[in-house]
Amino acid sequence: MKELRIHGRGGQGSVTAAELIAVAAFEGGVYAQAFPAFGVERRGAPVQAFVRFDNKKIRKRSQVYEPDYIIVQDSTLIKDVNVFLGVKPGGIVIVNTEKKPEFKVPDGVKLITIDATSIALKALGLPITNTTLMGAFAAASGEIQFSALENALKHRFPGELAVKNIAAAKTAYDTVKGAA
């Protein structure tokens, strides 16, 4: 089983990203599970969402404590939350930032930084980075195919909004693939 933990702030779409990644994984032929971890947090408060992928039915229902992958939607969270906690050696961490990283990543963990905010602003006109980071995740992890992600976005968003979100995801996908 592979596990993903998404760190974001309330209102950034972390839960939506987890759900859509799970839908894309399921479409790709694996079992998937997505769920959030939050209480009565307000907009802007730290939140987490989780995804599991496996070739067999997933019976585990706990939060993800030792992820293979981590997505950080807002790099300012790194100062307040130990986003790297439990990441497995060989894991991949994707951080939305335009700056050179000023934080320590655990040994044996691959860091991918991408300016998802700029990509989202260009494609969507808003700094909502969840679908952009989903494209980066697809490219970095290989857990979901871009075509499956595209289908999930088409089913979730209407018309032009789907087209814009797919464009944001594709730009991030191509950026990460090009850097590999």
Secondary structure, 3 states (H helix, E strand, C coil): CEEEEEEEECCCCHHHHHHHHHHHHHHCCCEEEEEEECCCCCCCCEEEEEEEEECCCCCCCCCCCCCCEEEECCCCHHHHCCCCCCCCCCCEEEEECCCCCCCCCCCCCEEEEECHHHHHHHHHCCCCCHHHHHHHHHHHHCCCCHHHHHHHHHHHCCHHHHHHHHHHHHHHHHHHHHHC
